[in-house]
Amino acid sequence: MRIVIAGGHGQIALRLSRILHARGDEPVGLIRHAEQAQDLRAAGAAPVVLDLETASGAPEVAEALKGADAVVFAAGAGPGSGAARKDTVDRAAAVLLADAAELAGVRRYLMISSMGADANSEFDGDPVFRAYLRAKGAADDDLRARPGLDWTVLRPGSLRNDPGTGRVLLAERTGRGAVPRDDVAEVLAALLAQPSTAGLTLELIGGVTPIPEAVAAFA
């Protein structure tokens, strides 16, 4: 499969590219800066310089999606960004990628969201993080309202850089918890291989179930 990953230089995206390349898929990473291209090539992904935040519109982005079998939204404004960029990247860029996927005829869309992104979730902490959660939730809602896309929304818990265990808890509701980025990438790869998981919003934390078995339970 040819899989286009928005935010291709991110930590989860690079891990996902390595997994996809190793199993014979063709990952393509959308990046903001040309100097990031070598890291993508080292991970087995073809780099495409395209900034979703400043792109002219869906037709431009759709050009980069031609021939793709799936897209993955792994982009984010990142730490240190303010509330305004949470909206322009975490929400608007995800919506733009969905518009472009529909235009390019790419039905499969995986969204990396966040636990707590539901509109009715209570959060009394940092207002910028609250803006991030609201932006992710709005992007999820937009995606889930599109009958033309076979979407899956994955909402990991707190992300860690510990080595992956290959064992997770994947459910509609998991409760709070943490999960290694290695395991998030493995779950995304497994979801891409299971198109029957379309239409699901799933939470993910560390657990005891092997990833193939955890994903197969929803296939």
C-alpha positions as a Markdown table, in Angstrom:
| # | Residue | x | y | z |
|---|---|---|---|---|
| 1 | Met | 0.0 | 0.0 | 0.0 |
| 2 | Arg | 1.0 | 3.6 | -0.6 |
| 3 | Ile | 0.4 | 5.5 | 2.6 |
| 4 | Val | 0.8 | 9.3 | 2.9 |
| 5 | Ile | 1.6 | 10.5 | 6.4 |
| 6 | Ala | 1.0 | 14.1 | 7.3 |
| 7 | Gly | 3.5 | 15.3 | 9.9 |
| 8 | Gly | 6.0 | 12.8 | 8.4 |
| 9 | His | 8.9 | 14.0 | 10.6 |
| 10 | Gly | 7.1 | 13.5 | 13.9 |
| 11 | Gln | 8.2 | 10.8 | 16.3 |
| 12 | Ile | 5.3 | 8.5 | 15.7 |
| 13 | Ala | 5.3 | 9.1 | 12.0 |
| 14 | Leu | 9.0 | 8.1 | 11.6 |
| 15 | Arg | 8.3 | 5.0 | 13.6 |
| 16 | Leu | 5.3 | 4.2 | 11.5 |
| 17 | Ser | 7.3 | 4.7 | 8.3 |
| 18 | Arg | 9.9 | 2.2 | 9.4 |
| 19 | Ile | 7.3 | -0.4 | 10.2 |
| 20 | Leu | 5.5 | 0.1 | 6.9 |
| 21 | His | 8.7 | 0.1 | 4.8 |
| 22 | Ala | 9.8 | -3.1 | 6.6 |
| 23 | Arg | 6.6 | -4.9 | 5.7 |
| 24 | Gly | 6.8 | -3.8 | 2.0 |
| 25 | Asp | 4.4 | -0.8 | 2.0 |
| 26 | Glu | 5.3 | 2.5 | 0.4 |
| 27 | Pro | 5.2 | 5.3 | 3.1 |
| 28 | Val | 5.2 | 8.9 | 1.9 |
| 29 | Gly | 5.8 | 11.7 | 4.5 |
| 30 | Leu | 4.6 | 15.2 | 4.2 |
| 31 | Ile | 7.1 | 17.6 | 5.8 |
| 32 | Arg | 7.4 | 21.3 | 6.3 |
| 33 | His | 11.1 | 21.7 | 5.8 |
| 34 | Ala | 13.4 | 20.2 | 3.1 |
| 35 | Glu | 16.2 | 19.6 | 5.6 |
| 36 | Gln | 13.9 | 16.9 | 7.2 |
| 37 | Ala | 14.0 | 14.8 | 4.0 |
| 38 | Gln | 17.0 | 12.7 | 4.9 |
| 39 | Asp | 15.5 | 11.5 | 8.2 |
| 40 | Leu | 12.5 | 10.3 | 6.2 |
| 41 | Arg | 14.6 | 8.5 | 3.7 |
| 42 | Ala | 16.5 | 6.8 | 6.5 |
| 43 | Ala | 13.1 | 5.6 | 7.8 |
| 44 | Gly | 12.2 | 4.2 | 4.4 |
| 45 | Ala | 9.7 | 7.0 | 3.5 |
| 46 | Ala | 9.6 | 9.2 | 0.4 |
| 47 | Pro | 9.6 | 12.9 | 1.5 |
| 48 | Val | 7.3 | 15.5 | 0.0 |
| 49 | Val | 7.7 | 19.1 | 1.1 |
| 50 | Leu | 4.2 | 20.4 | 1.7 |
| 51 | Asp | 3.1 | 22.6 | 4.7 |
| 52 | Leu | -0.6 | 21.9 | 5.4 |
| 53 | Glu | -0.7 | 25.1 | 7.4 |
| 54 | Thr | 0.2 | 27.3 | 4.5 |
| 55 | Ala | -1.1 | 25.2 | 1.6 |
| 56 | Ser | -3.3 | 27.0 | -1.0 |
| 57 | Gly | -6.1 | 24.6 | -0.5 |
| 58 | Ala | -7.4 | 21.0 | -1.0 |
| 59 | Pro | -6.4 | 20.8 | -4.7 |
| 60 | Glu | -2.8 | 21.4 | -3.9 |
| 61 | Val | -2.8 | 18.8 | -1.2 |
| 62 | Ala | -4.7 | 16.3 | -3.3 |
| 63 | Glu | -1.9 | 16.3 | -5.8 |
| 64 | Ala | 0.4 | 14.8 | -3.1 |
| 65 | Leu | -2.2 | 12.1 | -2.4 |
| 66 | Lys | -2.6 | 10.8 | -5.9 |
| 67 | Gly | -2.2 | 7.1 | -6.0 |
| 68 | Ala | -2.4 | 6.7 | -2.3 |
| 69 | Asp | -4.3 | 3.9 | -0.6 |
| 70 | Ala | -4.5 | 5.6 | 2.8 |
| 71 | Val | -3.6 | 8.8 | 4.6 |
| 72 | Val | -2.5 | 9.2 | 8.3 |
| 73 | Phe | -2.8 | 12.5 | 10.1 |
| 74 | Ala | 0.2 | 12.6 | 12.5 |
| 75 | Ala | 0.8 | 16.3 | 12.3 |
| 76 | Gly | 0.7 | 18.6 | 15.3 |
| 77 | Ala | 1.6 | 22.2 | 16.3 |
| 78 | Gly | 3.9 | 20.7 | 18.9 |
| 79 | Pro | 5.2 | 21.9 | 22.3 |
| 80 | Gly | 5.8 | 25.5 | 22.7 |
| 81 | Ser | 3.1 | 26.6 | 20.3 |
| 82 | Gly | 0.2 | 28.7 | 21.4 |
| 83 | Ala | -3.6 | 28.2 | 21.2 |
| 84 | Ala | -3.8 | 29.8 | 17.8 |
| 85 | Arg | -1.6 | 27.2 | 16.2 |
| 86 | Lys | -3.4 | 24.4 | 17.9 |
| 87 | Asp | -6.4 | 25.4 | 15.8 |
| 88 | Thr | -4.5 | 26.0 | 12.5 |
| 89 | Val | -2.6 | 22.7 | 12.7 |
| 90 | Asp | -4.4 | 20.3 | 15.0 |
| 91 | Arg | -7.8 | 21.2 | 13.6 |
| 92 | Ala | -7.6 | 23.0 | 10.3 |
| 93 | Ala | -4.7 | 21.0 | 8.8 |
| 94 | Ala | -6.6 | 17.7 | 9.6 |
| 95 | Val | -9.7 | 19.1 | 8.0 |
| 96 | Leu | -7.7 | 20.2 | 4.9 |
| 97 | Leu | -6.2 | 16.7 | 4.6 |
| 98 | Ala | -9.7 | 15.2 | 4.8 |
| 99 | Asp | -10.9 | 17.5 | 2.1 |
| 100 | Ala | -7.9 | 16.6 | -0.1 |
| 101 | Ala | -8.4 | 12.9 | 0.5 |
| 102 | Glu | -12.0 | 13.1 | -0.7 |
| 103 | Leu | -10.9 | 15.1 | -3.7 |
| 104 | Ala | -8.2 | 12.6 | -4.5 |
| 105 | Gly | -10.4 | 9.6 | -4.0 |
| 106 | Val | -8.5 | 8.2 | -1.0 |
| 107 | Arg | -11.1 | 6.7 | 1.3 |
| 108 | Arg | -8.9 | 5.4 | 4.2 |
| 109 | Tyr | -8.0 | 8.0 | 6.8 |
| 110 | Leu | -6.4 | 7.3 | 10.1 |
| 111 | Met | -6.4 | 10.2 | 12.7 |
| 112 | Ile | -4.0 | 10.3 | 15.6 |
| 113 | Ser | -6.0 | 12.2 | 18.1 |
| 114 | Ser | -5.7 | 12.4 | 21.9 |
| 115 | Met | -7.5 | 11.0 | 24.9 |
| 116 | Gly | -9.7 | 13.7 | 26.3 |
| 117 | Ala | -10.6 | 15.2 | 23.0 |
| 118 | Asp | -14.3 | 14.7 | 23.4 |
| 119 | Ala | -16.3 | 17.9 | 23.5 |
| 120 | Asn | -17.8 | 16.9 | 26.9 |
| 121 | Ser | -14.5 | 16.1 | 28.5 |
| 122 | Glu | -13.6 | 18.2 | 31.6 |
| 123 | Phe | -10.2 | 19.7 | 31.8 |
| 124 | Asp | -9.2 | 22.4 | 34.2 |
| 125 | Gly | -5.4 | 22.6 | 33.5 |
| 126 | Asp | -3.3 | 24.6 | 31.2 |
| 127 | Pro | -5.5 | 26.7 | 28.8 |
| 128 | Val | -3.2 | 26.0 | 25.8 |
| 129 | Phe | -3.5 | 22.3 | 26.4 |
| 130 | Arg | -7.2 | 22.8 | 26.7 |
| 131 | Ala | -7.2 | 24.5 | 23.3 |
| 132 | Tyr | -5.2 | 21.5 | 21.9 |
| 133 | Leu | -7.8 | 19.1 | 23.1 |
| 134 | Arg | -10.7 | 21.1 | 21.7 |
| 135 | Ala | -8.9 | 21.4 | 18.4 |
| 136 | Lys | -8.3 | 17.6 | 18.2 |
| 137 | Gly | -11.9 | 17.0 | 19.2 |
| 138 | Ala | -13.2 | 19.4 | 16.4 |
| 139 | Ala | -11.0 | 17.6 | 13.9 |
| 140 | Asp | -12.3 | 14.2 | 15.0 |
| 141 | Asp | -15.9 | 15.4 | 14.7 |
| 142 | Asp | -15.3 | 16.8 | 11.2 |
| 143 | Leu | -13.8 | 13.5 | 10.1 |
| 144 | Arg | -16.5 | 11.3 | 11.6 |
| 145 | Ala | -19.2 | 13.3 | 9.8 |
| 146 | Arg | -17.7 | 12.4 | 6.4 |
| 147 | Pro | -19.5 | 9.4 | 4.8 |
| 148 | Gly | -17.0 | 9.5 | 1.9 |
| 149 | Leu | -14.1 | 8.5 | 4.1 |
| 150 | Asp | -13.3 | 5.2 | 5.8 |
| 151 | Trp | -11.9 | 6.8 | 9.0 |
| 152 | Thr | -10.5 | 5.4 | 12.2 |
| 153 | Val | -9.7 | 7.8 | 15.1 |
| 154 | Leu | -7.0 | 6.6 | 17.5 |
| 155 | Arg | -6.8 | 8.4 | 20.8 |
| 156 | Pro | -3.6 | 7.4 | 22.7 |
| 157 | Gly | -3.0 | 8.2 | 26.3 |
| 158 | Ser | 0.1 | 9.9 | 27.6 |
| 159 | Leu | 2.9 | 9.3 | 25.1 |
| 160 | Arg | 6.2 | 7.9 | 26.3 |
| 161 | Asn | 9.5 | 7.2 | 24.6 |
| 162 | Asp | 10.1 | 3.9 | 26.5 |
| 163 | Pro | 10.7 | 0.9 | 24.3 |
| 164 | Gly | 7.5 | -0.6 | 23.1 |
| 165 | Thr | 6.2 | -3.8 | 24.8 |
| 166 | Gly | 4.0 | -5.0 | 21.9 |
| 167 | Arg | 1.1 | -5.3 | 24.4 |
| 168 | Val | -1.7 | -2.7 | 24.8 |
| 169 | Leu | -5.2 | -2.0 | 25.9 |
| 170 | Leu | -7.3 | -0.9 | 22.9 |
| 171 | Ala | -10.9 | -0.1 | 23.6 |
| 172 | Glu | -13.7 | 2.5 | 23.1 |
| 173 | Arg | -12.9 | 3.6 | 26.7 |
| 174 | Thr | -9.7 | 2.6 | 28.4 |
| 175 | Gly | -9.4 | 5.0 | 31.3 |
| 176 | Arg | -6.3 | 7.2 | 31.7 |
| 177 | Gly | -2.8 | 5.7 | 31.1 |
| 178 | Ala | 0.4 | 5.9 | 29.2 |
| 179 | Val | 1.6 | 4.2 | 26.1 |
| 180 | Pro | 5.0 | 4.1 | 24.3 |
| 181 | Arg | 5.2 | 5.8 | 20.9 |
| 182 | Asp | 6.6 | 2.5 | 19.5 |
| 183 | Asp | 3.3 | 0.7 | 20.4 |
| 184 | Val | 1.2 | 3.6 | 19.0 |
| 185 | Ala | 3.0 | 3.2 | 15.6 |
| 186 | Glu | 2.5 | -0.6 | 15.7 |
| 187 | Val | -1.2 | -0.2 | 16.3 |
| 188 | Leu | -1.5 | 2.3 | 13.5 |
| 189 | Ala | 0.2 | -0.1 | 11.1 |
| 190 | Ala | -2.1 | -2.9 | 12.3 |
| 191 | Leu | -5.2 | -0.7 | 11.8 |
| 192 | Leu | -4.1 | 0.1 | 8.2 |
| 193 | Ala | -3.9 | -3.6 | 7.5 |
| 194 | Gln | -7.5 | -4.0 | 8.9 |
| 195 | Pro | -9.8 | -1.8 | 6.8 |
| 196 | Ser | -12.8 | -3.3 | 8.7 |
| 197 | Thr | -11.8 | -1.1 | 11.7 |
| 198 | Ala | -13.2 | 1.9 | 9.8 |
| 199 | Gly | -15.8 | 3.9 | 11.6 |
| 200 | Leu | -14.3 | 3.3 | 15.1 |
| 201 | Thr | -12.9 | 5.8 | 17.7 |
| 202 | Leu | -10.6 | 3.9 | 19.9 |
| 203 | Glu | -8.5 | 4.8 | 23.0 |
| 204 | Leu | -5.1 | 3.2 | 23.5 |
| 205 | Ile | -2.9 | 2.7 | 26.6 |
| 206 | Gly | -0.3 | 0.1 | 27.7 |
| 207 | Gly | -1.8 | -3.2 | 28.5 |
| 208 | Val | -1.4 | -7.0 | 28.3 |
| 209 | Thr | -3.0 | -7.9 | 25.0 |
| 210 | Pro | -0.6 | -8.4 | 22.0 |
| 211 | Ile | -1.2 | -5.7 | 19.4 |
| 212 | Pro | -2.3 | -8.0 | 16.6 |
| 213 | Glu | -4.9 | -9.6 | 18.9 |
| 214 | Ala | -6.0 | -6.2 | 20.2 |
| 215 | Val | -6.7 | -4.9 | 16.7 |
| 216 | Ala | -8.2 | -8.1 | 15.4 |
| 217 | Ala | -10.8 | -7.9 | 18.1 |
| 218 | Phe | -12.3 | -4.9 | 16.3 |
| 219 | Ala | -11.8 | -6.2 | 12.7 |
